[in-house]
Amino acid sequence: MSNFVEVSYNDEQGSKGLDSSLIDLANKYYGSASGRGASGHRRSLEFLFPHFEQASGFTADLRAYFPQVAIDRVA
């Protein structure tokens, strides 16, 4: 069973500036981007991880290194 993490951040320049960094971080934990979206200046990304431990490591690193990114959902 895969573990799902959805994150979002404000992207007022419309540059998608953090997308590649977040995807690289997910790859470190064997995660993959499963979806991307935008609503106004808000970008959202969805990731799938093979195990909860990897999803947990990803969210811990997000909190430490990307405080501007909100963790919207973990399932």
CHARMM internal coordinates of N, CA and C (Angstrom, degrees):
IC EDIT
DIST 1 N 1 CA 1.4499
DIST 1 CA 1 C 1.5343
ANGL 1 N 1 CA 1 C 108.79
DIST 1 C 2 N 1.3072
ANGL 1 CA 1 C 2 N 115.95
DIHE 1 N 1 CA 1 C 2 N 130.10
DIST 2 N 2 CA 1.4606
ANGL 1 C 2 N 2 CA 121.31
DIHE 1 CA 1 C 2 N 2 CA 179.96
DIST 2 CA 2 C 1.5181
ANGL 2 N 2 CA 2 C 111.09
DIHE 1 C 2 N 2 CA 2 C -79.83
DIST 2 C 3 N 1.2975
ANGL 2 CA 2 C 3 N 115.57
DIHE 2 N 2 CA 2 C 3 N 156.18
DIST 3 N 3 CA 1.4528
ANGL 2 C 3 N 3 CA 122.82
DIHE 2 CA 2 C 3 N 3 CA 176.67
DIST 3 CA 3 C 1.5183
ANGL 3 N 3 CA 3 C 108.43
DIHE 2 C 3 N 3 CA 3 C -112.00
DIST 3 C 4 N 1.3138
ANGL 3 CA 3 C 4 N 115.66
DIHE 3 N 3 CA 3 C 4 N 133.86
DIST 4 N 4 CA 1.4518
ANGL 3 C 4 N 4 CA 123.78
DIHE 3 CA 3 C 4 N 4 CA -170.50
DIST 4 CA 4 C 1.5246
ANGL 4 N 4 CA 4 C 110.29
DIHE 3 C 4 N 4 CA 4 C -110.02
DIST 4 C 5 N 1.3417
ANGL 4 CA 4 C 5 N 117.00
DIHE 4 N 4 CA 4 C 5 N 134.56
DIST 5 N 5 CA 1.4579
ANGL 4 C 5 N 5 CA 122.41
DIHE 4 CA 4 C 5 N 5 CA 174.87
DIST 5 CA 5 C 1.5244
ANGL 5 N 5 CA 5 C 107.96
DIHE 4 C 5 N 5 CA 5 C -132.37
DIST 5 C 6 N 1.3195
ANGL 5 CA 5 C 6 N 116.47
DIHE 5 N 5 CA 5 C 6 N 128.54
DIST 6 N 6 CA 1.4602
ANGL 5 C 6 N 6 CA 121.65
DIHE 5 CA 5 C 6 N 6 CA 175.78
DIST 6 CA 6 C 1.5250
ANGL 6 N 6 CA 6 C 108.47
DIHE 5 C 6 N 6 CA 6 C -114.94
DIST 6 C 7 N 1.3333
ANGL 6 CA 6 C 7 N 116.39
DIHE 6 N 6 CA 6 C 7 N 130.89
DIST 7 N 7 CA 1.4544
ANGL 6 C 7 N 7 CA 122.46
DIHE 6 CA 6 C 7 N 7 CA -179.83
DIST 7 CA 7 C 1.5222
ANGL 7 N 7 CA 7 C 109.61
DIHE 6 C 7 N 7 CA 7 C -128.04
DIST 7 C 8 N 1.3369
ANGL 7 CA 7 C 8 N 116.16
DIHE 7 N 7 CA 7 C 8 N 161.25
DIST 8 N 8 CA 1.4647
ANGL 7 C 8 N 8 CA 120.21
DIHE 7 CA 7 C 8 N 8 CA 176.70
DIST 8 CA 8 C 1.5190
ANGL 8 N 8 CA 8 C 109.51
DIHE 7 C 8 N 8 CA 8 C -150.80
DIST 8 C 9 N 1.3378
ANGL 8 CA 8 C 9 N 114.42
DIHE 8 N 8 CA 8 C 9 N 159.04
DIST 9 N 9 CA 1.4612
ANGL 8 C 9 N 9 CA 120.52
DIHE 8 CA 8 C 9 N 9 CA 177.35
DIST 9 CA 9 C 1.5222
ANGL 9 N 9 CA 9 C 109.07
DIHE 8 C 9 N 9 CA 9 C -156.05
DIST 9 C 10 N 1.3210
ANGL 9 CA 9 C 10 N 115.98
DIHE 9 N 9 CA 9 C 10 N 159.59
DIST 10 N 10 CA 1.4648
ANGL 9 C 10 N 10 CA 121.71
DIHE 9 CA 9 C 10 N 10 CA 176.73
DIST 10 CA 10 C 1.5228
ANGL 10 N 10 CA 10 C 109.42
DIHE 9 C 10 N 10 CA 10 C -81.67
DIST 10 C 11 N 1.3159
ANGL 10 CA 10 C 11 N 115.34
DIHE 10 N 10 CA 10 C 11 N 133.65
DIST 11 N 11 CA 1.4631
ANGL 10 C 11 N 11 CA 122.55
DIHE 10 CA 10 C 11 N 11 CA -179.26
DIST 11 CA 11 C 1.5260
ANGL 11 N 11 CA 11 C 107.98
DIHE 10 C 11 N 11 CA 11 C -131.71
DIST 11 C 12 N 1.3093
ANGL 11 CA 11 C 12 N 115.40
DIHE 11 N 11 CA 11 C 12 N 74.16
DIST 12 N 12 CA 1.4585
ANGL 11 C 12 N 12 CA 120.14
DIHE 11 CA 11 C 12 N 12 CA -174.00
DIST 12 CA 12 C 1.5196
ANGL 12 N 12 CA 12 C 113.18
DIHE 11 C 12 N 12 CA 12 C -67.59
DIST 12 C 13 N 1.3358
ANGL 12 CA 12 C 13 N 119.04
DIHE 12 N 12 CA 12 C 13 N -24.09
DIST 13 N 13 CA 1.4520
ANGL 12 C 13 N 13 CA 121.93
DIHE 12 CA 12 C 13 N 13 CA 177.58
DIST 13 CA 13 C 1.5299
ANGL 13 N 13 CA 13 C 112.13
DIHE 12 C 13 N 13 CA 13 C -84.18
DIST 13 C 14 N 1.3178
ANGL 13 CA 13 C 14 N 117.21
DIHE 13 N 13 CA 13 C 14 N -12.45
DIST 14 N 14 CA 1.4615
ANGL 13 C 14 N 14 CA 120.64
DIHE 13 CA 13 C 14 N 14 CA -178.00
DIST 14 CA 14 C 1.5169
ANGL 14 N 14 CA 14 C 113.16
DIHE 13 C 14 N 14 CA 14 C 69.58
DIST 14 C 15 N 1.3186
ANGL 14 CA 14 C 15 N 116.84
DIHE 14 N 14 CA 14 C 15 N 24.64
DIST 15 N 15 CA 1.4655
ANGL 14 C 15 N 15 CA 121.17
DIHE 14 CA 14 C 15 N 15 CA -174.25
DIST 15 CA 15 C 1.5262
ANGL 15 N 15 CA 15 C 114.01
DIHE 14 C 15 N 15 CA 15 C -91.56
DIST 15 C 16 N 1.3299
ANGL 15 CA 15 C 16 N 116.94
DIHE 15 N 15 CA 15 C 16 N -9.14
DIST 16 N 16 CA 1.4758
ANGL 15 C 16 N 16 CA 121.42
DIHE 15 CA 15 C 16 N 16 CA -175.12
DIST 16 CA 16 C 1.5277
ANGL 16 N 16 CA 16 C 110.14
DIHE 15 C 16 N 16 CA 16 C 55.94
DIST 16 C 17 N 1.3242
ANGL 16 CA 16 C 17 N 115.54
DIHE 16 N 16 CA 16 C 17 N 33.17
DIST 17 N 17 CA 1.4535
ANGL 16 C 17 N 17 CA 122.84
DIHE 16 CA 16 C 17 N 17 CA -171.17
DIST 17 CA 17 C 1.5108
ANGL 17 N 17 CA 17 C 116.53
DIHE 16 C 17 N 17 CA 17 C -56.80
DIST 17 C 18 N 1.3151
ANGL 17 CA 17 C 18 N 118.37
DIHE 17 N 17 CA 17 C 18 N -34.39
DIST 18 N 18 CA 1.4653
ANGL 17 C 18 N 18 CA 119.69
DIHE 17 CA 17 C 18 N 18 CA -176.81
DIST 18 CA 18 C 1.5269
ANGL 18 N 18 CA 18 C 113.02
DIHE 17 C 18 N 18 CA 18 C -93.78
DIST 18 C 19 N 1.3228
ANGL 18 CA 18 C 19 N 117.92
DIHE 18 N 18 CA 18 C 19 N -11.62
DIST 19 N 19 CA 1.4639
ANGL 18 C 19 N 19 CA 119.96
DIHE 18 CA 18 C 19 N 19 CA -175.52
DIST 19 CA 19 C 1.5212
ANGL 19 N 19 CA 19 C 112.35
DIHE 18 C 19 N 19 CA 19 C -52.45
DIST 19 C 20 N 1.3201
ANGL 19 CA 19 C 20 N 118.09
DIHE 19 N 19 CA 19 C 20 N -51.83
DIST 20 N 20 CA 1.4669
ANGL 19 C 20 N 20 CA 120.14
DIHE 19 CA 19 C 20 N 20 CA -175.77
DIST 20 CA 20 C 1.5261
ANGL 20 N 20 CA 20 C 111.47
DIHE 19 C 20 N 20 CA 20 C -66.73
DIST 20 C 21 N 1.3190
ANGL 20 CA 20 C 21 N 118.15
DIHE 20 N 20 CA 20 C 21 N -36.07
DIST 21 N 21 CA 1.4718
ANGL 20 C 21 N 21 CA 120.68
DIHE 20 CA 20 C 21 N 21 CA 177.88
DIST 21 CA 21 C 1.5270
ANGL 21 N 21 CA 21 C 111.03
DIHE 20 C 21 N 21 CA 21 C -66.09
DIST 21 C 22 N 1.3316
ANGL 21 CA 21 C 22 N 116.88
DIHE 21 N 21 CA 21 C 22 N -40.39
DIST 22 N 22 CA 1.4629
ANGL 21 C 22 N 22 CA 120.47
DIHE 21 CA 21 C 22 N 22 CA 179.20
DIST 22 CA 22 C 1.5228
ANGL 22 N 22 CA 22 C 111.12
DIHE 21 C 22 N 22 CA 22 C -68.55
DIST 22 C 23 N 1.3195
ANGL 22 CA 22 C 23 N 116.69
DIHE 22 N 22 CA 22 C 23 N -39.04
DIST 23 N 23 CA 1.4645
ANGL 22 C 23 N 23 CA 120.45
DIHE 22 CA 22 C 23 N 23 CA 177.65
DIST 23 CA 23 C 1.5252
ANGL 23 N 23 CA 23 C 110.05
DIHE 22 C 23 N 23 CA 23 C -65.90
DIST 23 C 24 N 1.3352
ANGL 23 CA 23 C 24 N 117.81
DIHE 23 N 23 CA 23 C 24 N -41.05
DIST 24 N 24 CA 1.4703
ANGL 23 C 24 N 24 CA 120.74
DIHE 23 CA 23 C 24 N 24 CA 176.88
DIST 24 CA 24 C 1.5263
ANGL 24 N 24 CA 24 C 111.07
DIHE 23 C 24 N 24 CA 24 C -61.64
DIST 24 C 25 N 1.3251
ANGL 24 CA 24 C 25 N 116.56
DIHE 24 N 24 CA 24 C 25 N -41.35
DIST 25 N 25 CA 1.4626
ANGL 24 C 25 N 25 CA 120.09
DIHE 24 CA 24 C 25 N 25 CA 178.09
DIST 25 CA 25 C 1.5300
ANGL 25 N 25 CA 25 C 110.73
DIHE 24 C 25 N 25 CA 25 C -63.80
DIST 25 C 26 N 1.3157
ANGL 25 CA 25 C 26 N 117.10
DIHE 25 N 25 CA 25 C 26 N -42.96
DIST 26 N 26 CA 1.4699
ANGL 25 C 26 N 26 CA 120.32
DIHE 25 CA 25 C 26 N 26 CA 177.83
DIST 26 CA 26 C 1.5269
ANGL 26 N 26 CA 26 C 110.71
DIHE 25 C 26 N 26 CA 26 C -61.51
DIST 26 C 27 N 1.3361
ANGL 26 CA 26 C 27 N 117.06
DIHE 26 N 26 CA 26 C 27 N -40.82
DIST 27 N 27 CA 1.4660
ANGL 26 C 27 N 27 CA 120.45
DIHE 26 CA 26 C 27 N 27 CA 178.61
DIST 27 CA 27 C 1.5251
ANGL 27 N 27 CA 27 C 111.55
DIHE 26 C 27 N 27 CA 27 C -59.58
DIST 27 C 28 N 1.3252
ANGL 27 CA 27 C 28 N 116.78
DIHE 27 N 27 CA 27 C 28 N -34.81
DIST 28 N 28 CA 1.4676
ANGL 27 C 28 N 28 CA 121.48
DIHE 27 CA 27 C 28 N 28 CA 177.72
DIST 28 CA 28 C 1.5310
ANGL 28 N 28 CA 28 C 110.81
DIHE 27 C 28 N 28 CA 28 C -57.76
DIST 28 C 29 N 1.3159
ANGL 28 CA 28 C 29 N 116.29
DIHE 28 N 28 CA 28 C 29 N -30.99
DIST 29 N 29 CA 1.4722
ANGL 28 C 29 N 29 CA 122.47
DIHE 28 CA 28 C 29 N 29 CA -179.61
DIST 29 CA 29 C 1.5250
ANGL 29 N 29 CA 29 C 112.09
DIHE 28 C 29 N 29 CA 29 C -104.59
DIST 29 C 30 N 1.3281
ANGL 29 CA 29 C 30 N 117.49
DIHE 29 N 29 CA 29 C 30 N 21.96
DIST 30 N 30 CA 1.4594
ANGL 29 C 30 N 30 CA 124.06
DIHE 29 CA 29 C 30 N 30 CA 178.40
DIST 30 CA 30 C 1.5210
ANGL 30 N 30 CA 30 C 112.80
DIHE 29 C 30 N 30 CA 30 C 63.28
DIST 30 C 31 N 1.3266
ANGL 30 CA 30 C 31 N 115.94
DIHE 30 N 30 CA 30 C 31 N 27.44
DIST 31 N 31 CA 1.4496
ANGL 30 C 31 N 31 CA 120.95
DIHE 30 CA 30 C 31 N 31 CA 177.55
DIST 31 CA 31 C 1.5099
ANGL 31 N 31 CA 31 C 111.11
DIHE 30 C 31 N 31 CA 31 C -94.92
DIST 31 C 32 N 1.3177
ANGL 31 CA 31 C 32 N 114.87
DIHE 31 N 31 CA 31 C 32 N 163.82
DIST 32 N 32 CA 1.4621
ANGL 31 C 32 N 32 CA 120.02
DIHE 31 CA 31 C 32 N 32 CA 177.29
DIST 32 CA 32 C 1.5198
ANGL 32 N 32 CA 32 C 108.82
DIHE 31 C 32 N 32 CA 32 C -137.42
DIST 32 C 33 N 1.3335
ANGL 32 CA 32 C 33 N 115.10
DIHE 32 N 32 CA 32 C 33 N 147.43
DIST 33 N 33 CA 1.4602
ANGL 32 C 33 N 33 CA 120.43
DIHE 32 CA 32 C 33 N 33 CA 177.31
DIST 33 CA 33 C 1.5232
ANGL 33 N 33 CA 33 C 107.88
DIHE 32 C 33 N 33 CA 33 C -73.18
DIST 33 C 34 N 1.3194
ANGL 33 CA 33 C 34 N 116.46
DIHE 33 N 33 CA 33 C 34 N 126.94
DIST 34 N 34 CA 1.4560
ANGL 33 C 34 N 34 CA 120.18
DIHE 33 CA 33 C 34 N 34 CA -179.44
DIST 34 CA 34 C 1.5259
ANGL 34 N 34 CA 34 C 112.02
DIHE 33 C 34 N 34 CA 34 C -110.98
DIST 34 C 35 N 1.3245
ANGL 34 CA 34 C 35 N 117.01
DIHE 34 N 34 CA 34 C 35 N -7.22
DIST 35 N 35 CA 1.4613
ANGL 34 C 35 N 35 CA 119.45
DIHE 34 CA 34 C 35 N 35 CA 178.81
DIST 35 CA 35 C 1.5146
ANGL 35 N 35 CA 35 C 111.07
DIHE 34 C 35 N 35 CA 35 C -173.26
DIST 35 C 36 N 1.3219
ANGL 35 CA 35 C 36 N 114.03
DIHE 35 N 35 CA 35 C 36 N 152.74
DIST 36 N 36 CA 1.4686
ANGL 35 C 36 N 36 CA 121.39
DIHE 35 CA 35 C 36 N 36 CA 177.01
DIST 36 CA 36 C 1.5136
ANGL 36 N 36 CA 36 C 107.77
DIHE 35 C 36 N 36 CA 36 C -139.99
DIST 36 C 37 N 1.3175
ANGL 36 CA 36 C 37 N 115.26
DIHE 36 N 36 CA 36 C 37 N 150.04
DIST 37 N 37 CA 1.4489
ANGL 36 C 37 N 37 CA 118.96
DIHE 36 CA 36 C 37 N 37 CA 178.30
DIST 37 CA 37 C 1.5172
ANGL 37 N 37 CA 37 C 111.08
DIHE 36 C 37 N 37 CA 37 C -158.59
DIST 37 C 38 N 1.3304
ANGL 37 CA 37 C 38 N 114.86
DIHE 37 N 37 CA 37 C 38 N 168.92
DIST 38 N 38 CA 1.4582
ANGL 37 C 38 N 38 CA 120.90
DIHE 37 CA 37 C 38 N 38 CA 178.10
DIST 38 CA 38 C 1.5146
ANGL 38 N 38 CA 38 C 108.47
DIHE 37 C 38 N 38 CA 38 C -147.72
DIST 38 C 39 N 1.3189
ANGL 38 CA 38 C 39 N 114.30
DIHE 38 N 38 CA 38 C 39 N 144.21
DIST 39 N 39 CA 1.4516
ANGL 38 C 39 N 39 CA 121.83
DIHE 38 CA 38 C 39 N 39 CA 174.94
DIST 39 CA 39 C 1.5167
ANGL 39 N 39 CA 39 C 106.62
DIHE 38 C 39 N 39 CA 39 C -142.42
DIST 39 C 40 N 1.3220
ANGL 39 CA 39 C 40 N 116.02
DIHE 39 N 39 CA 39 C 40 N 103.64
DIST 40 N 40 CA 1.4536
ANGL 39 C 40 N 40 CA 119.47
DIHE 39 CA 39 C 40 N 40 CA -174.09
DIST 40 CA 40 C 1.5162
ANGL 40 N 40 CA 40 C 109.65
DIHE 39 C 40 N 40 CA 40 C 65.84
DIST 40 C 41 N 1.3153
ANGL 40 CA 40 C 41 N 116.91
DIHE 40 N 40 CA 40 C 41 N -124.70
DIST 41 N 41 CA 1.4637
ANGL 40 C 41 N 41 CA 121.71
DIHE 40 CA 40 C 41 N 41 CA 179.00
DIST 41 CA 41 C 1.5273
ANGL 41 N 41 CA 41 C 112.36
DIHE 40 C 41 N 41 CA 41 C -93.26
DIST 41 C 42 N 1.3063
ANGL 41 CA 41 C 42 N 117.59
DIHE 41 N 41 CA 41 C 42 N 3.24
DIST 42 N 42 CA 1.4647
ANGL 41 C 42 N 42 CA 121.66
DIHE 41 CA 41 C 42 N 42 CA -176.53
DIST 42 CA 42 C 1.5239
ANGL 42 N 42 CA 42 C 110.23
DIHE 41 C 42 N 42 CA 42 C -96.57
DIST 42 C 43 N 1.3292
ANGL 42 CA 42 C 43 N 117.01
DIHE 42 N 42 CA 42 C 43 N 122.49
DIST 43 N 43 CA 1.4598
ANGL 42 C 43 N 43 CA 122.99
DIHE 42 CA 42 C 43 N 43 CA 175.63
DIST 43 CA 43 C 1.5187
ANGL 43 N 43 CA 43 C 108.62
DIHE 42 C 43 N 43 CA 43 C -100.09
DIST 43 C 44 N 1.3063
ANGL 43 CA 43 C 44 N 117.07
DIHE 43 N 43 CA 43 C 44 N 144.10
DIST 44 N 44 CA 1.4669
ANGL 43 C 44 N 44 CA 120.77
DIHE 43 CA 43 C 44 N 44 CA 175.31
DIST 44 CA 44 C 1.5222
ANGL 44 N 44 CA 44 C 109.02
DIHE 43 C 44 N 44 CA 44 C -132.77
DIST 44 C 45 N 1.3090
ANGL 44 CA 44 C 45 N 114.98
DIHE 44 N 44 CA 44 C 45 N 145.63
DIST 45 N 45 CA 1.4561
ANGL 44 C 45 N 45 CA 122.09
DIHE 44 CA 44 C 45 N 45 CA 177.26
DIST 45 CA 45 C 1.5192
ANGL 45 N 45 CA 45 C 108.61
DIHE 44 C 45 N 45 CA 45 C -135.19
DIST 45 C 46 N 1.3228
ANGL 45 CA 45 C 46 N 115.38
DIHE 45 N 45 CA 45 C 46 N 146.51
DIST 46 N 46 CA 1.4544
ANGL 45 C 46 N 46 CA 122.29
DIHE 45 CA 45 C 46 N 46 CA 177.75
DIST 46 CA 46 C 1.5176
ANGL 46 N 46 CA 46 C 108.49
DIHE 45 C 46 N 46 CA 46 C -120.14
DIST 46 C 47 N 1.3233
ANGL 46 CA 46 C 47 N 115.43
DIHE 46 N 46 CA 46 C 47 N 140.02
DIST 47 N 47 CA 1.4577
ANGL 46 C 47 N 47 CA 121.16
DIHE 46 CA 46 C 47 N 47 CA -178.61
DIST 47 CA 47 C 1.5188
ANGL 47 N 47 CA 47 C 110.15
DIHE 46 C 47 N 47 CA 47 C -130.84
DIST 47 C 48 N 1.3269
ANGL 47 CA 47 C 48 N 115.76
DIHE 47 N 47 CA 47 C 48 N 147.99
DIST 48 N 48 CA 1.4620
ANGL 47 C 48 N 48 CA 122.97
DIHE 47 CA 47 C 48 N 48 CA 173.42
DIST 48 CA 48 C 1.5203
ANGL 48 N 48 CA 48 C 108.77
DIHE 47 C 48 N 48 CA 48 C -117.35
DIST 48 C 49 N 1.3324
ANGL 48 CA 48 C 49 N 115.68
DIHE 48 N 48 CA 48 C 49 N 136.56
DIST 49 N 49 CA 1.4665
ANGL 48 C 49 N 49 CA 122.80
DIHE 48 CA 48 C 49 N 49 CA 178.84
DIST 49 CA 49 C 1.5212
ANGL 49 N 49 CA 49 C 108.29
DIHE 48 C 49 N 49 CA 49 C -125.50
DIST 49 C 50 N 1.3360
ANGL 49 CA 49 C 50 N 117.47
DIHE 49 N 49 CA 49 C 50 N 144.90
DIST 50 N 50 CA 1.4620
ANGL 49 C 50 N 50 CA 119.58
DIHE 49 CA 49 C 50 N 50 CA -178.06
DIST 50 CA 50 C 1.5317
ANGL 50 N 50 CA 50 C 114.01
DIHE 49 C 50 N 50 CA 50 C -68.75
DIST 50 C 51 N 1.3305
ANGL 50 CA 50 C 51 N 118.13
DIHE 50 N 50 CA 50 C 51 N -28.34
DIST 51 N 51 CA 1.4666
ANGL 50 C 51 N 51 CA 121.12
DIHE 50 CA 50 C 51 N 51 CA -177.78
DIST 51 CA 51 C 1.5232
ANGL 51 N 51 CA 51 C 110.37
DIHE 50 C 51 N 51 CA 51 C -138.63
DIST 51 C 52 N 1.3145
ANGL 51 CA 51 C 52 N 116.10
DIHE 51 N 51 CA 51 C 52 N 154.82
DIST 52 N 52 CA 1.4600
ANGL 51 C 52 N 52 CA 121.24
DIHE 51 CA 51 C 52 N 52 CA -179.64
DIST 52 CA 52 C 1.5257
ANGL 52 N 52 CA 52 C 111.58
DIHE 51 C 52 N 52 CA 52 C -60.94
DIST 52 C 53 N 1.3215
ANGL 52 CA 52 C 53 N 117.33
DIHE 52 N 52 CA 52 C 53 N -36.88
DIST 53 N 53 CA 1.4615
ANGL 52 C 53 N 53 CA 120.48
DIHE 52 CA 52 C 53 N 53 CA -178.87
DIST 53 CA 53 C 1.5268
ANGL 53 N 53 CA 53 C 111.19
DIHE 52 C 53 N 53 CA 53 C -59.27
DIST 53 C 54 N 1.3271
ANGL 53 CA 53 C 54 N 117.02
DIHE 53 N 53 CA 53 C 54 N -38.11
DIST 54 N 54 CA 1.4616
ANGL 53 C 54 N 54 CA 120.39
DIHE 53 CA 53 C 54 N 54 CA 178.96
DIST 54 CA 54 C 1.5265
ANGL 54 N 54 CA 54 C 111.04
DIHE 53 C 54 N 54 CA 54 C -70.83
DIST 54 C 55 N 1.3186
ANGL 54 CA 54 C 55 N 116.95
DIHE 54 N 54 CA 54 C 55 N -40.56
DIST 55 N 55 CA 1.4724
ANGL 54 C 55 N 55 CA 120.35
DIHE 54 CA 54 C 55 N 55 CA 176.62
DIST 55 CA 55 C 1.5219
ANGL 55 N 55 CA 55 C 109.92
DIHE 54 C 55 N 55 CA 55 C -63.22
DIST 55 C 56 N 1.3199
ANGL 55 CA 55 C 56 N 116.96
DIHE 55 N 55 CA 55 C 56 N -38.56
DIST 56 N 56 CA 1.4602
ANGL 55 C 56 N 56 CA 121.96
DIHE 55 CA 55 C 56 N 56 CA 179.02
DIST 56 CA 56 C 1.5280
ANGL 56 N 56 CA 56 C 111.16
DIHE 55 C 56 N 56 CA 56 C -65.96
DIST 56 C 57 N 1.3212
ANGL 56 CA 56 C 57 N 117.84
DIHE 56 N 56 CA 56 C 57 N -42.88
DIST 57 N 57 CA 1.4617
ANGL 56 C 57 N 57 CA 121.37
DIHE 56 CA 56 C 57 N 57 CA 177.26
DIST 57 CA 57 C 1.5215
ANGL 57 N 57 CA 57 C 111.32
DIHE 56 C 57 N 57 CA 57 C -63.25
DIST 57 C 58 N 1.3139
ANGL 57 CA 57 C 58 N 116.24
DIHE 57 N 57 CA 57 C 58 N -40.38
DIST 58 N 58 CA 1.4648
ANGL 57 C 58 N 58 CA 121.38
DIHE 57 CA 57 C 58 N 58 CA 177.82
DIST 58 CA 58 C 1.5231
ANGL 58 N 58 CA 58 C 110.70
DIHE 57 C 58 N 58 CA 58 C -61.53
DIST 58 C 59 N 1.3270
ANGL 58 CA 58 C 59 N 117.65
DIHE 58 N 58 CA 58 C 59 N -47.75
DIST 59 N 59 CA 1.4645
ANGL 58 C 59 N 59 CA 119.86
DIHE 58 CA 58 C 59 N 59 CA -178.66
DIST 59 CA 59 C 1.5286
ANGL 59 N 59 CA 59 C 111.45
DIHE 58 C 59 N 59 CA 59 C -67.26
DIST 59 C 60 N 1.3318
ANGL 59 CA 59 C 60 N 117.62
DIHE 59 N 59 CA 59 C 60 N -34.32
DIST 60 N 60 CA 1.4696
ANGL 59 C 60 N 60 CA 120.13
DIHE 59 CA 59 C 60 N 60 CA 176.96
DIST 60 CA 60 C 1.5247
ANGL 60 N 60 CA 60 C 110.47
DIHE 59 C 60 N 60 CA 60 C -64.11
DIST 60 C 61 N 1.3291
ANGL 60 CA 60 C 61 N 117.22
DIHE 60 N 60 CA 60 C 61 N -43.74
DIST 61 N 61 CA 1.4617
ANGL 60 C 61 N 61 CA 120.38
DIHE 60 CA 60 C 61 N 61 CA 177.97
DIST 61 CA 61 C 1.5276
ANGL 61 N 61 CA 61 C 111.44
DIHE 60 C 61 N 61 CA 61 C -66.86
DIST 61 C 62 N 1.3250
ANGL 61 CA 61 C 62 N 117.11
DIHE 61 N 61 CA 61 C 62 N -36.17
DIST 62 N 62 CA 1.4714
ANGL 61 C 62 N 62 CA 119.67
DIHE 61 CA 61 C 62 N 62 CA 175.97
DIST 62 CA 62 C 1.5197
ANGL 62 N 62 CA 62 C 110.61
DIHE 61 C 62 N 62 CA 62 C -58.22
DIST 62 C 63 N 1.3242
ANGL 62 CA 62 C 63 N 116.25
DIHE 62 N 62 CA 62 C 63 N -47.19
DIST 63 N 63 CA 1.4696
ANGL 62 C 63 N 63 CA 120.12
DIHE 62 CA 62 C 63 N 63 CA -179.30
DIST 63 CA 63 C 1.5297
ANGL 63 N 63 CA 63 C 111.50
DIHE 62 C 63 N 63 CA 63 C -62.81
DIST 63 C 64 N 1.3156
ANGL 63 CA 63 C 64 N 116.34
DIHE 63 N 63 CA 63 C 64 N -36.17
DIST 64 N 64 CA 1.4645
ANGL 63 C 64 N 64 CA 120.65
DIHE 63 CA 63 C 64 N 64 CA -176.92
DIST 64 CA 64 C 1.5282
ANGL 64 N 64 CA 64 C 113.09
DIHE 63 C 64 N 64 CA 64 C -78.03
DIST 64 C 65 N 1.3289
ANGL 64 CA 64 C 65 N 116.82
DIHE 64 N 64 CA 64 C 65 N -42.97
DIST 65 N 65 CA 1.4632
ANGL 64 C 65 N 65 CA 120.47
DIHE 64 CA 64 C 65 N 65 CA -170.63
DIST 65 CA 65 C 1.5285
ANGL 65 N 65 CA 65 C 115.10
DIHE 64 C 65 N 65 CA 65 C -106.67
DIST 65 C 66 N 1.3205
ANGL 65 CA 65 C 66 N 117.23
DIHE 65 N 65 CA 65 C 66 N -16.74
DIST 66 N 66 CA 1.4651
ANGL 65 C 66 N 66 CA 121.38
DIHE 65 CA 65 C 66 N 66 CA -178.92
DIST 66 CA 66 C 1.5298
ANGL 66 N 66 CA 66 C 109.87
DIHE 65 C 66 N 66 CA 66 C -132.58
DIST 66 C 67 N 1.3227
ANGL 66 CA 66 C 67 N 117.89
DIHE 66 N 66 CA 66 C 67 N 66.89
DIST 67 N 67 CA 1.4693
ANGL 66 C 67 N 67 CA 119.21
DIHE 66 CA 66 C 67 N 67 CA -176.76
DIST 67 CA 67 C 1.5352
ANGL 67 N 67 CA 67 C 113.60
DIHE 66 C 67 N 67 CA 67 C -64.24
DIST 67 C 68 N 1.3285
ANGL 67 CA 67 C 68 N 117.95
DIHE 67 N 67 CA 67 C 68 N -17.81
DIST 68 N 68 CA 1.4635
ANGL 67 C 68 N 68 CA 121.09
DIHE 67 CA 67 C 68 N 68 CA 179.09
DIST 68 CA 68 C 1.5391
ANGL 68 N 68 CA 68 C 112.23
DIHE 67 C 68 N 68 CA 68 C -79.79
DIST 68 C 69 N 1.3350
ANGL 68 CA 68 C 69 N 116.90
DIHE 68 N 68 CA 68 C 69 N -6.53
DIST 69 N 69 CA 1.4640
ANGL 68 C 69 N 69 CA 121.61
DIHE 68 CA 68 C 69 N 69 CA -179.90
DIST 69 CA 69 C 1.5184
ANGL 69 N 69 CA 69 C 109.10
DIHE 68 C 69 N 69 CA 69 C -97.66
DIST 69 C 70 N 1.3259
ANGL 69 CA 69 C 70 N 115.40
DIHE 69 N 69 CA 69 C 70 N 126.96
DIST 70 N 70 CA 1.4606
ANGL 69 C 70 N 70 CA 121.29
DIHE 69 CA 69 C 70 N 70 CA 178.41
DIST 70 CA 70 C 1.5214
ANGL 70 N 70 CA 70 C 110.19
DIHE 69 C 70 N 70 CA 70 C -90.41
DIST 70 C 71 N 1.3151
ANGL 70 CA 70 C 71 N 116.60
DIHE 70 N 70 CA 70 C 71 N 137.49
DIST 71 N 71 CA 1.4557
ANGL 70 C 71 N 71 CA 121.99
DIHE 70 CA 70 C 71 N 71 CA 173.39
DIST 71 CA 71 C 1.5167
ANGL 71 N 71 CA 71 C 105.84
DIHE 70 C 71 N 71 CA 71 C -92.65
DIST 71 C 72 N 1.3223
ANGL 71 CA 71 C 72 N 115.92
DIHE 71 N 71 CA 71 C 72 N 107.06
DIST 72 N 72 CA 1.4580
ANGL 71 C 72 N 72 CA 121.41
DIHE 71 CA 71 C 72 N 72 CA -173.29
DIST 72 CA 72 C 1.5234
ANGL 72 N 72 CA 72 C 113.27
DIHE 71 C 72 N 72 CA 72 C -85.42
DIST 72 C 73 N 1.3346
ANGL 72 CA 72 C 73 N 115.96
DIHE 72 N 72 CA 72 C 73 N -35.21
DIST 73 N 73 CA 1.4612
ANGL 72 C 73 N 73 CA 117.52
DIHE 72 CA 72 C 73 N 73 CA -177.08
DIST 73 CA 73 C 1.5178
ANGL 73 N 73 CA 73 C 110.08
DIHE 72 C 73 N 73 CA 73 C -158.71
DIST 73 C 74 N 1.3129
ANGL 73 CA 73 C 74 N 115.34
DIHE 73 N 73 CA 73 C 74 N 139.56
DIST 74 N 74 CA 1.4613
ANGL 73 C 74 N 74 CA 123.30
DIHE 73 CA 73 C 74 N 74 CA 173.08
DIST 74 CA 74 C 1.5208
ANGL 74 N 74 CA 74 C 106.54
DIHE 73 C 74 N 74 CA 74 C -129.52
DIST 74 C 75 N 1.3051
ANGL 74 CA 74 C 75 N 115.96
DIHE 74 N 74 CA 74 C 75 N 126.04
DIST 75 N 75 CA 1.4774
ANGL 74 C 75 N 75 CA 119.31
DIHE 74 CA 74 C 75 N 75 CA -178.94
DIST 75 CA 75 C 1.5137
ANGL 75 N 75 CA 75 C 110.12
DIHE 74 C 75 N 75 CA 75 C -140.55
END
COOR INIT
IC SEED 1 N 1 CA 1 C
IC BUILD
